[in-house]
Amino acid sequence: DDVQLSCVVKWENDKIINELDVTATAGMGLMIVSCKTCAPDIKAVAELNVLGDRLGSAHTQAVLLCLPKANEKLDNIRARCDEMGVKLVDLRQFDREGLRAHFAREGEKLRVGRK
């Protein structure tokens, strides 16, 4: 099990470089996390979905962690995340301990092969 912050991925034979805010492993599972300080757009969801597909396997979970402004709604993005298999985490719903517990549960799901 491991956690890394600010990982840079340079694809072989490709000029594209991606930065992942957080990567974590639990057992055979991989979690990649993109952090946004506002409501994410559909492009951010699609990019994270593609990164998850390119980096991982059936045991990979892509997570979009965001802190939107109080009046920003996430309904459209939430639906798109659901369609693409990206988990959306709205930081407005958690305090620090609640967020820690949430990711501990998600890590345990990865460890046993569930997303």
C-alpha positions as CSV (number, residue, x, y, z in Angstrom):
1,D,0.0,0.0,0.0
2,D,1.3,3.4,-0.9
3,V,0.2,7.0,-1.5
4,Q,2.1,9.5,-3.8
5,L,1.3,13.1,-4.4
6,S,1.9,15.1,-7.7
7,C,2.8,12.2,-9.9
8,V,3.8,13.0,-13.5
9,V,3.0,10.5,-16.2
10,K,4.9,10.8,-19.5
11,W,3.5,8.3,-22.0
12,E,6.0,6.3,-24.0
13,N,6.0,7.3,-27.7
14,D,3.6,10.1,-26.9
15,K,4.1,13.8,-26.3
16,I,1.4,14.0,-23.7
17,I,2.3,14.5,-20.1
18,N,-0.3,14.2,-17.3
19,E,-0.1,15.1,-13.7
20,L,-2.1,13.2,-11.1
21,D,-2.7,15.0,-7.8
22,V,-2.8,11.8,-5.8
23,T,-2.2,8.1,-6.5
24,A,-2.8,5.4,-4.0
25,T,-2.5,1.6,-4.1
26,A,-4.3,-0.8,-1.8
27,G,-3.6,-4.5,-2.5
28,M,-3.9,-4.9,-6.2
29,G,-6.1,-1.8,-6.5
30,L,-5.1,1.7,-7.8
31,M,-6.9,4.9,-7.0
32,I,-6.1,8.0,-9.0
33,V,-7.4,11.3,-7.7
34,S,-7.7,14.7,-9.4
35,C,-8.3,17.7,-7.1
36,K,-10.3,20.8,-8.2
37,T,-10.9,24.0,-6.3
38,C,-14.1,24.7,-8.1
39,A,-16.9,22.7,-9.8
40,P,-15.2,20.5,-12.4
41,D,-16.2,20.6,-16.1
42,I,-17.0,17.7,-18.3
43,K,-13.5,17.8,-19.8
44,A,-11.9,17.1,-16.4
45,V,-14.2,14.1,-16.0
46,A,-13.3,12.7,-19.4
47,E,-9.6,13.2,-18.9
48,L,-9.7,11.4,-15.6
49,N,-11.7,8.6,-17.1
50,V,-9.1,8.1,-19.9
51,L,-6.2,8.2,-17.4
52,G,-7.9,5.5,-15.4
53,D,-8.3,3.4,-18.4
54,R,-4.7,3.9,-19.6
55,L,-3.1,3.4,-16.2
56,G,-5.1,0.7,-14.7
57,S,-7.1,-2.4,-14.8
58,A,-10.5,-3.6,-13.5
59,H,-9.1,-2.7,-10.0
60,T,-8.6,1.0,-10.8
61,Q,-10.8,3.7,-9.4
62,A,-10.7,7.3,-10.7
63,V,-11.8,9.9,-8.2
64,L,-12.6,13.6,-8.8
65,L,-12.3,15.5,-5.5
66,C,-13.6,19.0,-5.7
67,L,-14.4,22.0,-3.5
68,P,-17.0,24.1,-5.4
69,K,-18.3,27.4,-4.3
70,A,-21.3,27.3,-2.0
71,N,-23.7,28.1,-4.8
72,E,-22.2,25.8,-7.4
73,K,-24.3,22.7,-8.2
74,L,-22.8,19.4,-9.3
75,D,-25.9,17.6,-10.7
76,N,-24.7,17.6,-14.4
77,I,-21.2,16.6,-13.5
78,R,-22.4,14.0,-11.0
79,A,-24.4,12.3,-13.8
80,R,-21.5,12.4,-16.2
81,C,-19.2,10.9,-13.5
82,D,-21.6,8.1,-12.9
83,E,-21.8,7.4,-16.6
84,M,-18.0,7.2,-16.9
85,G,-17.3,5.3,-13.6
86,V,-15.6,8.3,-12.0
87,K,-16.3,8.8,-8.3
88,L,-17.2,12.4,-7.5
89,V,-16.3,13.6,-4.0
90,D,-17.7,17.0,-2.9
91,L,-15.6,18.3,-0.1
92,R,-18.5,20.4,1.2
93,Q,-20.0,17.1,2.5
94,F,-17.1,16.1,4.8
95,D,-15.1,17.4,7.7
96,R,-11.5,16.2,7.9
97,E,-12.2,13.0,9.9
98,G,-15.2,12.2,7.7
99,L,-13.0,12.5,4.5
100,R,-10.3,10.4,6.1
101,A,-12.9,7.7,6.9
102,H,-14.4,7.9,3.4
103,F,-11.0,7.2,1.7
104,A,-10.2,4.5,4.2
105,R,-13.4,2.7,3.2
106,E,-12.7,3.3,-0.5
107,G,-9.2,1.9,-0.1
108,E,-10.5,-1.2,1.6
109,K,-12.9,-1.7,-1.3
110,L,-10.0,-1.6,-3.7
111,R,-8.0,-4.0,-1.5
112,V,-10.7,-6.7,-1.8
113,G,-11.3,-6.0,-5.5
114,R,-14.5,-3.9,-5.4
115,K,-15.0,-0.5,-6.8
